[in-house]
Amino acid sequence: MRVNTIENIRTWLVLNESKLLERIQDTSCYKWSRWYIDKSIHVFPCVCETRNSACTFAETYHAIWQVNNALTKEGEFIEALIEYSSVIDAKGSLKQWLKSYEELFQEVLLIDDTIKVSLGKNSLESDIIKFSGEKLKHLLKFKELYLHAR
């Protein structure tokens, strides 16, 4: 298990984008090159027979990119948290709040303060990326409240 901590997510992504482009060429499937071209494409879990370091790096980059993408909407998460405090006791309003923020919830459903990327198809060994809890506090609080309210 290798543990890395990332303080500045955007900087990490910028510094590693050229490495991603190089590593994509070394993967045995084409999903990462397709994702890089159109970042709206949903990436399915790896089912390749062989996972090499290029695959795990691309998967790590993708997971960090998802966190960064959600962080760009932090204002929306803060707004949702403020609105939640005013609708928490009103059942009909709470249902409307859930419906209003369902799409935003999808942005954070798989996000946590730790990313774990398996180094092999059947391997117990993994890379672990930790983010500052303070960095993701609004996203994670929104996720927690949304799950609780459902």
C-alpha positions in Angstrom: 0.0 0.0 0.0 1.4 3.4 -1.0 -0.2 6.5 0.5 0.1 9.9 -1.0 -1.4 13.1 0.2 -2.5 15.8 -2.2 -2.8 19.3 -0.9 -3.5 21.3 -4.1 -5.6 19.2 -6.4 -5.6 21.5 -9.4 -1.8 21.9 -9.3 -1.4 18.1 -9.2 -3.7 17.7 -12.2 -1.8 20.3 -14.3 1.6 18.9 -13.3 0.5 15.3 -14.2 -1.5 15.9 -17.4 1.5 15.3 -19.8 2.3 12.2 -17.8 -1.3 11.0 -18.3 -1.1 11.5 -22.0 2.1 9.5 -22.1 0.7 6.7 -19.9 -2.5 6.5 -21.9 -0.4 5.2 -24.9 0.8 2.3 -22.7 -2.7 1.1 -21.6 -4.1 -2.1 -23.2 -7.6 -0.6 -23.6 -8.8 2.6 -25.2 -11.1 3.8 -22.5 -8.6 6.4 -21.1 -7.9 7.9 -24.4 -11.7 8.2 -25.1 -12.2 9.7 -21.7 -9.4 12.2 -22.2 -11.0 13.4 -25.5 -14.5 13.7 -24.0 -14.5 13.9 -20.3 -18.2 13.5 -20.1 -18.0 9.8 -21.0 -18.7 7.5 -18.0 -15.7 5.4 -17.2 -16.5 1.8 -16.2 -14.4 -0.2 -13.8 -11.3 -1.9 -15.3 -11.9 -5.4 -16.6 -8.6 -5.8 -18.5 -6.7 -9.0 -18.0 -3.5 -7.2 -17.2 -3.4 -3.9 -15.2 -0.1 -2.1 -15.7 1.2 1.0 -14.0 -0.2 3.1 -16.9 -3.7 1.9 -16.2 -3.5 2.6 -12.5 -2.0 6.0 -13.1 -4.8 6.9 -15.6 -7.4 5.6 -13.1 -5.8 7.7 -10.3 -5.8 10.8 -12.5 -9.4 10.3 -13.4 -10.5 9.9 -9.7 -8.6 13.1 -8.8 -10.1 14.9 -11.8 -13.6 13.9 -10.6 -12.9 15.4 -7.1 -11.6 18.6 -8.8 -14.6 18.7 -11.0 -16.9 18.5 -8.0 -14.9 21.2 -6.2 -15.6 23.6 -9.1 -19.2 23.5 -8.0 -18.5 24.1 -4.3 -20.7 27.2 -4.3 -23.6 25.0 -5.3 -22.9 22.6 -2.5 -22.7 25.5 0.0 -26.0 26.9 -1.3 -27.6 23.4 -1.0 -26.4 23.1 2.6 -27.9 26.5 3.5 -31.2 25.6 1.9 -31.2 22.2 3.7 -31.2 23.9 7.1 -34.4 25.7 6.2 -36.3 22.7 4.9 -35.1 20.0 7.3 -38.3 20.0 9.3 -40.8 20.4 6.5 -41.4 17.0 4.9 -42.7 18.2 1.6 -39.9 20.8 1.3 -37.3 18.1 2.1 -38.6 15.9 -0.7 -38.4 18.9 -3.1 -34.9 19.6 -1.8 -33.8 16.0 -2.5 -35.3 16.3 -6.0 -33.7 19.6 -6.7 -30.2 18.4 -5.7 -30.3 14.9 -7.1 -28.0 15.8 -10.0 -25.6 17.5 -7.7 -25.6 14.5 -5.4 -24.5 12.3 -8.4 -21.4 14.5 -8.6 -20.3 13.4 -5.1 -21.8 10.0 -4.8 -18.4 8.3 -5.3 -16.2 11.0 -3.7 -14.6 10.5 -0.4 -11.5 12.1 1.3 -9.6 9.0 0.3 -9.2 7.4 -3.1 -8.1 3.7 -3.4 -6.8 2.4 -6.7 -6.1 -1.3 -7.0 -2.7 -2.0 -8.5 -3.7 -5.3 -10.0 -6.9 -7.1 -11.2 -7.0 -9.4 -8.2 -4.5 -7.6 -6.1 -5.0 -6.5 -2.5 -2.2 -4.0 -3.0 -3.4 -0.5 -3.8 -2.4 3.2 -4.1 -4.2 5.4 -1.6 -4.6 9.1 -2.2 -5.7 11.3 0.8 -7.1 14.7 0.5 -7.3 17.3 3.2 -10.6 16.9 5.0 -11.0 20.6 5.1 -10.7 20.8 1.3 -13.7 18.6 0.7 -15.8 19.5 3.8 -18.7 21.1 2.0 -19.0 18.2 -0.6 -18.8 15.5 2.0 -21.2 17.3 4.4 -23.7 17.6 1.5 -23.3 13.9 0.6 -23.8 12.9 4.2 -27.0 15.1 4.6 -28.4 13.9 1.3 -27.9 10.3 2.1 -29.5 10.8 5.5 -32.5 12.7 4.1 -33.3 10.0 1.6 
